[in-house]
């Protein structure tokens, strides 16, 4: 069976956007929604997640493992720390390379991000006959240019059960 569609998830973009809002993404619910929306069998859709990480970040490492168990192909790279204390956590190049390679075999792609850096990629893919859906955060967090460049756009926030309030372990009731 041939892969007909690909879903590329810019995890860093989603994590940063929703954590600022006190929310988190349920990637399992996102995957189930997209499978239903695309209407393909499981093996006809390739799911990829792009995740930068710091080895000492246990929460991020658990997310990488969870995504793998959910059936995402997880592409990772370590975060670069600069001498001034700043950090670089960008996976745009990796996402673009995967998308360009997949464009040769799929007719449809869903790019899950709000990042305007992907406008040239969407333009390239469209010129090569790939139908592009952008699924991005709402509330002004998805680039208008990215929405305009895509064939269709959906607001990630509006998908039932996909974006939920973030659970804080420190606010959990303590066992008595």
C-alpha positions as CSV (number, residue, x, y, z in Angstrom):
1,X,0.0,0.0,0.0
2,X,1.4,3.4,-1.0
3,X,1.6,6.4,1.3
4,X,-0.9,9.0,0.0
5,X,-0.6,11.8,2.6
6,X,1.9,13.1,5.1
7,X,1.5,15.0,8.4
8,X,4.4,17.0,9.5
9,X,4.2,18.4,13.1
10,X,6.4,21.3,14.2
11,X,6.3,20.2,17.9
12,X,8.5,23.1,19.2
13,X,6.2,25.7,17.6
14,X,3.1,24.0,19.2
15,X,4.8,23.5,22.6
16,X,5.9,27.1,22.8
17,X,2.6,28.5,21.7
18,X,0.4,26.5,23.9
19,X,2.6,26.4,27.0
20,X,2.4,30.2,27.1
21,X,-1.4,29.8,27.3
22,X,-1.3,27.2,30.0
23,X,-2.4,24.5,27.5
24,X,-1.0,21.4,25.9
25,X,-1.5,19.3,22.8
26,X,-2.8,15.8,23.0
27,X,-0.9,14.3,20.0
28,X,-2.9,11.1,20.1
29,X,-6.1,13.0,19.7
30,X,-4.5,15.1,16.9
31,X,-3.5,12.0,15.1
32,X,-6.9,10.4,15.3
33,X,-8.6,13.6,14.1
34,X,-6.3,13.9,11.1
35,X,-6.7,10.2,10.2
36,X,-10.5,10.7,10.2
37,X,-10.2,14.0,8.3
38,X,-7.9,12.7,5.6
39,X,-10.0,9.5,5.1
40,X,-7.1,7.2,4.4
41,X,-6.2,3.9,6.0
42,X,-3.5,4.1,8.7
43,X,-0.8,2.8,6.5
44,X,-1.6,5.4,3.8
45,X,-0.6,8.4,6.0
46,X,2.9,9.0,7.3
47,X,3.0,11.0,10.5
48,X,6.2,12.8,11.4
49,X,7.0,14.9,14.5
50,X,10.0,17.2,14.7
51,X,11.3,17.7,18.2
52,X,14.4,19.4,19.5
53,X,15.5,18.3,23.0
54,X,17.9,18.7,25.9
55,X,19.0,15.4,27.4
56,X,18.3,16.6,30.9
57,X,14.7,17.6,30.0
58,X,12.9,14.5,31.2
59,X,9.5,15.8,30.2
60,X,10.7,16.4,26.6
61,X,12.3,12.9,26.5
62,X,9.0,11.3,27.7
63,X,7.2,13.3,24.9
64,X,9.6,11.9,22.3
65,X,9.0,8.4,23.5
66,X,5.2,8.9,23.7
67,X,5.1,10.2,20.1
68,X,7.1,7.2,18.9
69,X,4.6,4.8,20.6
70,X,1.7,6.7,19.0
71,X,3.0,5.9,15.6
72,X,4.8,9.1,14.7
73,X,8.2,9.0,13.1
74,X,10.1,11.3,15.4
75,X,13.0,13.3,14.1
76,X,15.0,14.9,16.8
77,X,18.2,16.9,17.4
78,X,19.7,18.3,20.5
79,X,19.2,22.0,21.4
80,X,22.3,24.1,21.0
81,X,23.3,26.2,23.9
82,X,25.2,29.4,23.2
83,X,27.9,30.8,25.5
84,X,25.6,33.8,26.4
85,X,23.1,31.4,27.8
86,X,20.7,31.5,24.8
87,X,19.4,28.4,23.2
88,X,18.7,27.4,19.6
89,X,15.9,24.9,19.1
90,X,14.9,25.0,15.5
91,X,14.0,22.1,13.3
92,X,12.8,24.0,10.2
93,X,15.5,22.6,7.9
94,X,14.7,19.0,8.9
95,X,11.0,19.6,8.3
96,X,11.6,21.2,4.9
97,X,13.9,18.4,3.8
98,X,11.4,15.7,4.7
99,X,8.5,17.6,3.0
100,X,10.5,18.1,-0.2
101,X,11.4,14.4,-0.3
102,X,7.8,13.3,0.5
103,X,6.4,15.6,-2.2
104,X,7.6,13.1,-4.8
105,X,5.3,10.3,-3.4
106,X,2.3,12.0,-1.7
107,X,-0.6,14.1,-3.1
108,X,-1.5,15.7,0.2
109,X,0.3,17.2,3.2
110,X,-0.8,18.6,6.5
111,X,1.7,20.9,8.1
112,X,0.9,21.5,11.8
113,X,2.5,24.8,12.7
114,X,1.9,28.5,12.8
115,X,5.4,29.5,11.7
116,X,5.6,31.9,8.7
117,X,9.1,30.4,7.9
118,X,7.2,27.6,6.1
119,X,5.5,29.9,3.5
120,X,8.2,29.2,0.9
121,X,7.9,25.5,1.5
122,X,4.1,25.6,1.1
123,X,4.6,27.6,-2.2
124,X,7.1,25.0,-3.4
125,X,4.9,22.1,-2.6
126,X,1.9,23.7,-4.2
127,X,3.8,24.3,-7.4
128,X,4.6,20.6,-7.4
129,X,1.0,19.6,-7.2
130,X,0.8,18.7,-3.5
131,X,-2.4,19.8,-1.7
132,X,-1.4,21.6,1.5
133,X,-3.5,22.0,4.7
134,X,-2.1,24.1,7.5
135,X,-3.3,23.2,10.9
136,X,-2.2,25.9,13.3
137,X,-2.8,27.5,16.6
138,X,-5.5,30.2,16.7
139,X,-5.7,33.5,18.5
140,X,-3.3,35.2,16.1
141,X,-0.6,32.6,16.6
142,X,-0.6,31.3,13.0
143,X,1.0,33.4,10.3
144,X,-1.6,35.0,8.0
145,X,0.9,34.6,5.1
146,X,1.0,30.8,5.9
147,X,-2.7,30.6,5.9
148,X,-2.9,32.5,2.6
149,X,-0.3,30.2,1.0
150,X,-2.1,27.0,1.9
151,X,-5.0,25.3,0.1
152,X,-6.9,25.1,3.4
153,X,-6.4,26.1,7.1
154,X,-7.9,24.7,10.3
155,X,-7.6,26.1,13.7
156,X,-6.0,23.6,16.0
157,X,-7.7,25.2,19.1
158,X,-11.1,24.3,17.7
159,X,-10.5,20.6,17.5
160,X,-12.3,18.9,20.4
161,X,-10.0,17.2,22.9
162,X,-6.8,18.2,21.0
163,X,-5.7,21.3,23.0
164,X,-6.4,20.9,26.7
165,X,-5.5,22.7,29.9
166,X,-2.0,21.8,31.0
167,X,-1.9,19.5,33.9
168,X,0.6,20.6,36.6
169,X,2.0,17.9,38.8
170,X,2.5,20.5,41.6
171,X,-1.2,21.3,41.6
172,X,-2.3,17.7,41.8
173,X,-4.0,16.7,45.0
174,X,-1.5,15.1,47.4
175,X,-2.3,11.5,48.6
176,X,-3.4,11.5,52.2
